[in-house]
Amino acid sequence: MNFHTRKWVKPEDLNPNGSLFGGSLLRWIDEEAAIYAIVQLENPKVVTKYMSEINFVSSAKQGDIIELGITATAFGTTSITMCCEVRNKITRKSILTIDKIVFVNINDYGDPTPHGKTKIKYIDEQFEDLGN
Ligand SMILES: CC(C)(COP(=O)(O)OP(=O)(O)OC[C@H]1O[C@@H](n2cnc3c(N)ncnc32)[C@H](O)[C@@H]1OP(=O)(O)O)[C@@H](O)C(=O)NCCC(=O)NCCS
């Protein structure tokens, strides 16, 4: 799993107990998963369909640097399934895991549409396709 995105936990990200607010973290994850799905499916129109059980393993506090990891686990006809882990960048301690996040590839009318993808495409391959 590649941990592409890092976040620095700031005061505005905290809950009233002074630790990272779960809602802030889920917002970041949803955006990260959307970007991952857009890149993999090569379509900017994707929507969140389903998220499985979310396990908040341990808390993060102000000043922590955390990193978000997403990887595809299955390609369906119109969907892509991903799993996610968030961990502390310095200690590698797990903060959250989600087994299943499903995004659906849609057309201009918002209907599910086949994406034609079957496997993960890595950055280098994407640049090769562009002739670079
Ligand atoms: C996404 C949406 C277009 C899908 O419409 P739908 O009628 O459910 O579509 P389908 O039943 O054809 O399913 C589409 C794909 O999602 C998958 N899917 C549907 N329900 C699922 C579920 N509960 N769990 C996992 N996958 C699911 C299907 O297996 C299918 O994948 P496949 O084509 O790869 O086999 C529609 O549900 C929608 O617009 N939802 C709202 C999306 C949204 O606004 N998200 C942001 C919420 S904050």
The ligand as a Tripos MOL2 file, in Angstrom:
@<TRIPOS>MOLECULE
LIG
   48    50     1     0     0
SMALL
NO_CHARGES

@<TRIPOS>ATOM
      1 C1        -23.7550    5.1350   -7.1510 C.3       1 LIG1
      2 C2        -25.1210    4.9490   -7.8140 C.3       1 LIG1
      3 C3        -25.1630    5.6980   -9.1330 C.3       1 LIG1
      4 C4        -25.2160    3.4430   -8.0860 C.3       1 LIG1
      5 O1        -26.4870    3.1830   -8.5320 O.3       1 LIG1
      6 P1        -27.1030    1.7090   -8.3440 P.3       1 LIG1
      7 O2        -28.4180    1.7060   -8.9730 O.co2     1 LIG1
      8 O3        -26.9440    1.2840   -6.9340 O.co2     1 LIG1
      9 O4        -26.1140    0.8890   -9.2570 O.3       1 LIG1
     10 P2        -25.9050   -0.6550   -9.3660 P.3       1 LIG1
     11 O5        -26.8640   -1.4670   -8.5410 O.co2     1 LIG1
     12 O6        -25.8560   -0.8990  -10.8430 O.co2     1 LIG1
     13 O7        -24.4560   -0.8660   -8.7430 O.3       1 LIG1
     14 C5        -23.3410   -0.2110   -9.2880 C.3       1 LIG1
     15 C6        -22.1040   -0.8740   -8.7470 C.3       1 LIG1
     16 O8        -22.0430   -0.6680   -7.3330 O.3       1 LIG1
     17 C7        -21.9380   -1.9180   -6.6640 C.3       1 LIG1
     18 N1        -22.7060   -1.8160   -5.4340 N.ar      1 LIG1
     19 C8        -23.9900   -1.4490   -5.3260 C.ar      1 LIG1
     20 N2        -24.3560   -1.4800   -4.0330 N.ar      1 LIG1
     21 C9        -23.2640   -1.8800   -3.3150 C.ar      1 LIG1
     22 C10       -22.9990   -2.0870   -1.9340 C.ar      1 LIG1
     23 N3        -23.9380   -1.9040   -1.0090 N.pl3     1 LIG1
     24 N4        -21.7800   -2.4890   -1.5920 N.ar      1 LIG1
     25 C11       -20.8040   -2.6810   -2.4960 C.ar      1 LIG1
     26 N5        -20.9920   -2.4790   -3.8330 N.ar      1 LIG1
     27 C12       -22.2150   -2.0890   -4.2310 C.ar      1 LIG1
     28 C13       -22.5470   -2.9450   -7.6050 C.3       1 LIG1
     29 O9        -22.0460   -4.2400   -7.3440 O.3       1 LIG1
     30 C14       -22.0760   -2.3850   -8.9470 C.3       1 LIG1
     31 O10       -20.7290   -2.7280   -9.1700 O.3       1 LIG1
     32 P3        -20.2490   -3.5480  -10.4920 P.3       1 LIG1
     33 O11       -20.8570   -2.8900  -11.6920 O.co2     1 LIG1
     34 O12       -18.7530   -3.3690  -10.4970 O.co2     1 LIG1
     35 O13       -20.6580   -4.9630  -10.3260 O.co2     1 LIG1
     36 C15       -26.2850    5.4010   -6.8990 C.3       1 LIG1
     37 O14       -26.4420    4.4700   -5.8440 O.3       1 LIG1
     38 C16       -26.0260    6.7790   -6.3410 C.2       1 LIG1
     39 O15       -26.0990    7.7780   -7.0490 O.2       1 LIG1
     40 N6        -25.7060    6.8450   -5.0150 N.am      1 LIG1
     41 C17       -25.3400    8.0920   -4.3920 C.3       1 LIG1
     42 C18       -23.8480    8.3510   -4.5810 C.3       1 LIG1
     43 C19       -23.4120    9.5580   -3.7980 C.2       1 LIG1
     44 O16       -24.0420   10.5990   -3.8410 O.2       1 LIG1
     45 N7        -22.3000    9.4190   -3.0740 N.am      1 LIG1
     46 C20       -21.8340   10.4310   -2.1920 C.3       1 LIG1
     47 C21       -22.5130   10.2250   -0.8850 C.3       1 LIG1
     48 S1        -22.0200   11.3440    0.3310 S.3       1 LIG1
@<TRIPOS>BOND
     1     1     2 1
     2     2     3 1
     3     2     4 1
     4     2    36 1
     5     4     5 1
     6     5     6 1
     7     6     7 2
     8     6     8 1
     9     6     9 1
    10     9    10 1
    11    10    11 2
    12    10    12 1
    13    10    13 1
    14    13    14 1
    15    14    15 1
    16    15    16 1
    17    15    30 1
    18    16    17 1
    19    17    18 1
    20    17    28 1
    21    18    19 ar
    22    18    27 ar
    23    19    20 ar
    24    20    21 ar
    25    21    22 ar
    26    21    27 ar
    27    22    23 1
    28    22    24 ar
    29    24    25 ar
    30    25    26 ar
    31    26    27 ar
    32    28    29 1
    33    28    30 1
    34    30    31 1
    35    31    32 1
    36    32    33 2
    37    32    34 1
    38    32    35 1
    39    36    37 1
    40    36    38 1
    41    38    39 2
    42    38    40 1
    43    40    41 1
    44    41    42 1
    45    42    43 1
    46    43    44 2
    47    43    45 1
    48    45    46 1
    49    46    47 1
    50    47    48 1
@<TRIPOS>SUBSTRUCTURE
     1 LIG1         1 GROUP 0 **** ****
